[in-house]
C-alpha cells in the first residue's frame, strides 16, 4: 500500500510507489474488461469531485473510477455553491468533509491548493491539476500507457512537444518518466521552455526536425492560451508552421513510435487529424487507461491508516 493518505504530485512518490500504482492499475484494467465492471472494493466510501476549473476527461474519469469501486459520488458545482458568496476554499473543503467525504478530488487554477487542503483534512486529497504545478494522475496514466505499448520505460527516448512552461502535465511527466529511467527531450519555442528544466539532464530542442529524430514516444501538448496571455509566439499559424506535428515531421521518429496527447487537442495547430487518428496514436487508449489508474490510486489510498 501507499504510505501517504494523499496523492499531491509525482515529486512526492518514490519509484516503488509509482510502480505499485502502475501494477495495481493493470489489475483494474482487467476488471474493466469484464461484462460487469463494478467491484465492491470501496463500498460505503464517498468521493467528492471539487473542480474549480473546467474539465471533461479528468472529472468524468474520476467519477467513473469512483463508481466502478462502488463509492458514492458527489460532483461539487462551484457556480451554485457558497463559494460565490465568499466562503473560503478551506471552509468549503471542511464542510464537504463533515458531510462524510473520504476522497476529495481537487482541481484548481492556483498551484499548491491540494497541498494546502491535505494539511487541513483527514480525507484523502487527490490532485486533479493545480495551476501550472502538477497533474499526477495524468502522468501515471501516460506512464502506464507507455509501459503497456512498449513493455518498458527505462531507456526510451521520449519527446514532449509544445507549451512546456504552462503545462502541469509536462512537469508531472518529466518527474515521473525520469524516475522510471526514460530519456526526456523537450521541443518547442524558447519562450515556452523554462530555463530551469535545462538543468535537469534534459535535452532541449527549438527545432522540431532535430528533436524528433529517432524518438520512441512523442507526447504533444496543447497551447494553453488561457494561462499564458500573449507574446510567447507571433500567432497560432506561426506556431503550427514551426512546431506542429505533420506527416513529414512524424516520419523522422522511429517506425514504431507512439503518439500521445493529454487532450483536449487543437487539431491543425499542434497535431494534424491524420496523425491524431492514425495507427500510431494511443490518445484514446490514454483515456481508457486513465480510468484504471485512478481506480488504483483510490484503492491504494484507501488502505493508508489515518
C-alpha positions as CSV (number, residue, x, y, z in Angstrom):
1,X,0.0,0.0,0.0
2,X,1.0,3.7,-0.3
3,X,2.4,5.3,2.9
4,X,0.6,8.6,2.2
5,X,-3.1,9.4,2.6
6,X,-2.9,11.9,-0.4
7,X,-1.7,12.0,-4.0
8,X,-0.5,15.5,-4.4
9,X,2.2,15.2,-7.0
10,X,4.8,12.9,-8.6
11,X,7.6,14.6,-6.8
12,X,6.4,13.1,-3.5
13,X,6.3,9.5,-4.9
14,X,9.2,7.0,-4.9
15,X,9.9,4.7,-7.9
16,X,8.5,1.8,-5.9
17,X,5.2,3.7,-5.2
18,X,4.9,4.6,-8.9
19,X,5.4,1.0,-9.9
20,X,2.9,-0.1,-7.3
21,X,0.3,2.2,-8.8
22,X,1.0,1.0,-12.3
23,X,0.9,-2.7,-11.3
24,X,-2.4,-2.2,-9.5
25,X,-3.8,-0.3,-12.5
26,X,-3.1,-3.3,-14.6
27,X,-5.3,-5.5,-12.4
28,X,-8.1,-2.9,-12.5
29,X,-7.8,-2.7,-16.3
30,X,-8.6,-6.5,-16.4
31,X,-11.6,-5.7,-14.3
32,X,-12.8,-3.1,-16.8
33,X,-12.7,-5.7,-19.5
34,X,-15.3,-7.8,-17.8
35,X,-19.0,-7.8,-18.5
36,X,-19.7,-6.5,-15.0
37,X,-17.1,-3.7,-14.5
38,X,-18.1,-2.7,-11.0
39,X,-16.4,-4.1,-7.9
40,X,-17.5,-3.6,-4.2
41,X,-14.0,-2.7,-3.1
42,X,-14.8,0.7,-1.6
43,X,-18.5,0.3,-0.9
44,X,-19.6,2.8,1.8
45,X,-17.0,5.4,0.9
46,X,-17.8,8.8,-0.5
47,X,-16.0,10.7,-3.2
48,X,-16.4,14.4,-3.9
49,X,-15.2,16.0,-7.1
50,X,-14.2,19.6,-6.2
51,X,-13.4,21.1,-9.6
52,X,-12.8,24.9,-9.8
53,X,-11.7,24.7,-13.4
54,X,-13.4,23.2,-16.5
55,X,-12.7,19.6,-17.2
56,X,-14.2,16.8,-19.3
57,X,-11.8,13.9,-19.3
58,X,-10.4,14.1,-15.8
59,X,-13.6,14.8,-14.0
60,X,-15.5,12.1,-15.9
61,X,-12.7,9.7,-15.4
62,X,-12.5,10.2,-11.7
63,X,-16.3,9.9,-11.4
64,X,-16.4,6.7,-13.3
65,X,-13.4,5.3,-11.4
66,X,-15.1,6.1,-8.1
67,X,-18.4,4.5,-9.2
68,X,-16.6,1.4,-10.5
69,X,-15.2,1.0,-7.0
70,X,-18.7,1.4,-5.6
71,X,-18.2,4.7,-3.8
72,X,-20.9,7.3,-3.6
73,X,-20.0,10.3,-5.8
74,X,-20.9,13.9,-5.4
75,X,-19.9,16.4,-8.1
76,X,-19.5,19.8,-6.5
77,X,-20.8,22.7,-8.6
78,X,-18.8,25.9,-7.9
79,X,-21.2,28.3,-9.6
80,X,-24.1,27.2,-7.4
81,X,-22.1,26.8,-4.2
82,X,-21.4,29.2,-1.2
83,X,-18.0,29.9,-2.8
84,X,-19.8,32.6,-4.9
85,X,-21.0,34.1,-1.6
86,X,-17.4,34.5,-0.3
87,X,-16.9,31.2,1.5
88,X,-13.2,30.3,1.7
89,X,-11.8,27.3,0.0
90,X,-10.8,25.7,3.3
91,X,-14.2,26.2,4.8
92,X,-15.8,24.7,1.7
93,X,-13.5,21.6,1.9
94,X,-14.1,21.2,5.7
95,X,-17.9,21.3,5.0
96,X,-17.6,18.7,2.4
97,X,-15.5,16.5,4.7
98,X,-18.1,17.0,7.5
99,X,-20.7,15.6,5.2
100,X,-18.7,12.3,5.0
101,X,-16.2,12.7,2.2
102,X,-13.5,10.1,2.2
103,X,-11.9,11.3,-1.0
104,X,-11.7,14.8,-2.3
105,X,-10.6,15.2,-5.9
106,X,-9.5,18.8,-6.3
107,X,-8.7,20.8,-9.5
108,X,-7.8,24.5,-9.0
109,X,-6.2,27.3,-11.0
110,X,-3.8,28.1,-8.2
111,X,-0.7,26.0,-7.7
112,X,-0.4,24.4,-4.2
113,X,-4.1,24.3,-3.4
114,X,-4.2,20.4,-3.0
115,X,-1.2,20.6,-0.7
116,X,-2.9,23.2,1.5
117,X,-6.1,21.2,1.8
118,X,-4.2,18.0,2.6
119,X,-2.8,19.7,5.7
120,X,-6.3,20.6,6.9
121,X,-8.3,17.5,6.0
122,X,-8.4,13.9,7.3
123,X,-9.9,12.8,3.9
124,X,-7.6,11.7,1.1
125,X,-6.9,14.6,-1.2
126,X,-6.1,13.8,-4.8
127,X,-4.6,16.4,-7.1
128,X,-6.5,16.6,-10.4
129,X,-4.4,19.5,-11.6
130,X,-3.2,22.6,-9.7
131,X,-2.3,25.7,-11.7
132,X,0.9,25.2,-13.7
133,X,2.3,22.9,-11.0
134,X,1.3,19.2,-11.4
135,X,-1.3,16.7,-12.7
136,X,0.0,13.5,-11.2
137,X,-2.7,11.0,-12.4
138,X,-2.2,12.2,-16.0
139,X,1.5,11.4,-15.7
140,X,0.7,8.0,-14.2
141,X,-1.8,7.0,-16.9
142,X,0.8,8.2,-19.5
143,X,3.5,6.0,-17.9
144,X,1.0,3.1,-17.8
145,X,0.2,3.5,-21.5
146,X,3.9,3.7,-22.5
147,X,4.7,0.6,-20.4
148,X,1.8,-1.2,-21.9
149,X,2.7,-0.4,-25.5
150,X,6.5,-0.5,-25.2
151,X,6.8,-3.1,-22.4
152,X,9.3,-0.9,-20.7
153,X,10.1,2.8,-19.9
154,X,13.7,2.7,-18.9
155,X,16.0,3.8,-21.8
156,X,13.2,5.1,-24.1
157,X,13.7,8.4,-25.9
158,X,10.5,10.4,-25.1
159,X,9.9,13.8,-26.6
160,X,7.5,16.3,-25.1
161,X,6.5,19.0,-27.5
162,X,4.8,22.3,-27.1
163,X,3.8,24.6,-24.2
164,X,6.1,23.2,-21.5
165,X,6.1,26.4,-19.4
166,X,2.4,26.4,-18.7
167,X,1.8,22.6,-18.7
168,X,1.3,20.8,-15.4
169,X,1.0,17.6,-17.5
170,X,4.6,18.2,-18.8
171,X,6.0,18.8,-15.4
172,X,4.4,15.7,-13.9
173,X,5.5,13.6,-16.8
174,X,9.1,14.8,-16.6
175,X,9.3,13.9,-12.9
176,X,7.6,10.5,-13.5
177,X,9.4,9.3,-16.6
178,X,12.8,10.4,-15.4
179,X,12.3,8.5,-12.2
180,X,11.4,5.4,-14.3
181,X,14.6,5.8,-16.4
182,X,13.4,7.4,-19.6
183,X,15.5,9.9,-21.6
184,X,13.5,13.1,-22.0
185,X,13.6,15.7,-24.8
186,X,11.7,18.9,-24.8
187,X,10.8,20.6,-28.1
188,X,9.2,24.0,-28.6
189,X,9.8,27.7,-28.8
190,X,12.5,29.2,-26.4
191,X,9.8,31.3,-24.8
192,X,7.8,28.2,-23.8
193,X,10.6,26.0,-22.3
194,X,11.7,27.2,-18.8
195,X,15.5,27.5,-18.4
196,X,15.5,25.6,-15.1
197,X,14.4,22.4,-16.9
198,X,17.6,22.5,-18.9
199,X,19.5,21.9,-15.7
200,X,17.6,18.6,-15.1
201,X,19.7,16.5,-17.5
202,X,17.1,17.0,-20.2
203,X,17.8,17.7,-23.9
204,X,16.1,20.8,-25.3
205,X,15.4,21.4,-28.9
206,X,14.0,24.5,-30.5
207,X,14.0,22.9,-33.9
208,X,11.2,20.3,-34.4
209,X,13.0,18.3,-37.1
210,X,16.1,17.9,-34.9
211,X,14.2,17.0,-31.8
212,X,12.0,14.3,-33.4
213,X,14.8,12.2,-34.8
214,X,14.7,8.6,-33.5
215,X,12.2,9.2,-30.7
216,X,10.3,6.2,-29.2
217,X,7.4,8.2,-27.8
218,X,6.0,11.5,-28.9
219,X,3.9,13.5,-26.4
220,X,2.1,16.5,-27.9
221,X,0.8,19.3,-25.7
222,X,-1.9,21.9,-26.2
223,X,-1.1,25.6,-26.4
224,X,-2.7,26.9,-23.3
225,X,-3.9,30.3,-24.4
226,X,-6.0,30.7,-21.2
227,X,-2.8,30.6,-19.0
228,X,-0.2,32.3,-21.0
229,X,-1.7,35.5,-22.2
230,X,0.1,37.0,-25.3
231,X,3.5,37.4,-26.7
232,X,5.1,33.9,-26.4
233,X,4.9,33.4,-30.2
234,X,3.6,35.5,-33.1
235,X,0.4,33.5,-33.9
236,X,-1.0,30.0,-33.8
237,X,-0.4,29.8,-37.6
238,X,3.3,30.6,-37.0
239,X,3.4,28.1,-34.1
240,X,1.9,25.4,-36.3
241,X,4.3,26.0,-39.1
242,X,7.3,25.6,-36.8
243,X,6.2,23.1,-34.1
244,X,3.1,21.4,-35.4
245,X,3.2,17.7,-35.9
246,X,2.9,17.0,-39.6
247,X,3.3,13.7,-41.5
248,X,6.6,14.8,-42.9
249,X,8.0,15.6,-39.4
250,X,6.4,12.5,-38.0
251,X,8.5,10.3,-40.4
252,X,11.7,11.4,-38.6
253,X,10.7,9.4,-35.5
254,X,11.2,5.7,-35.1
255,X,8.9,3.5,-37.2
256,X,7.2,2.1,-34.1
257,X,6.8,5.5,-32.3
258,X,3.6,6.1,-30.4
259,X,1.9,9.4,-30.3
260,X,0.2,10.7,-27.2
261,X,-1.8,13.8,-26.2
262,X,-3.4,14.6,-22.8
263,X,-6.3,16.4,-24.6
264,X,-8.1,18.5,-25.5
265,X,-6.5,18.7,-28.9
266,X,-6.2,21.7,-31.1
267,X,-6.3,19.9,-34.4
268,X,-4.4,21.6,-37.1
269,X,-2.3,23.6,-34.6
270,X,-0.2,21.2,-32.6
271,X,-1.2,18.0,-34.4
272,X,-2.9,17.0,-37.7
273,X,-6.0,14.9,-37.7
274,X,-4.2,12.3,-39.9
275,X,-1.8,11.6,-37.1
276,X,-4.2,12.0,-34.2
277,X,-6.5,9.4,-35.7
278,X,-3.7,7.3,-37.2
279,X,-2.4,3.8,-36.4
280,X,0.4,5.1,-34.2
281,X,-1.9,7.2,-32.0
282,X,-2.7,5.9,-28.5
283,X,-4.7,9.0,-27.5
284,X,-8.0,7.2,-26.8
285,X,-6.1,4.4,-25.1
286,X,-4.8,7.0,-22.7
287,X,-8.3,7.9,-21.8
288,X,-9.3,4.3,-21.1
289,X,-6.1,3.7,-19.1
290,X,-6.9,6.8,-17.0
291,X,-9.9,5.0,-15.5
292,X,-7.8,2.0,-14.4
293,X,-5.0,4.3,-13.0
294,X,-7.5,6.4,-11.0
295,X,-9.2,3.3,-9.6
296,X,-5.7,2.1,-8.5
297,X,-4.9,5.4,-6.8
298,X,-8.1,5.5,-4.8
299,X,-7.9,1.8,-3.9
300,X,-4.3,2.2,-2.6
301,X,-5.0,5.5,-0.7
302,X,-8.0,3.8,1.0
303,X,-5.6,1.3,2.6
304,X,-3.4,4.0,4.3
305,X,-4.0,4.3,8.0
306,X,-5.1,7.8,9.0
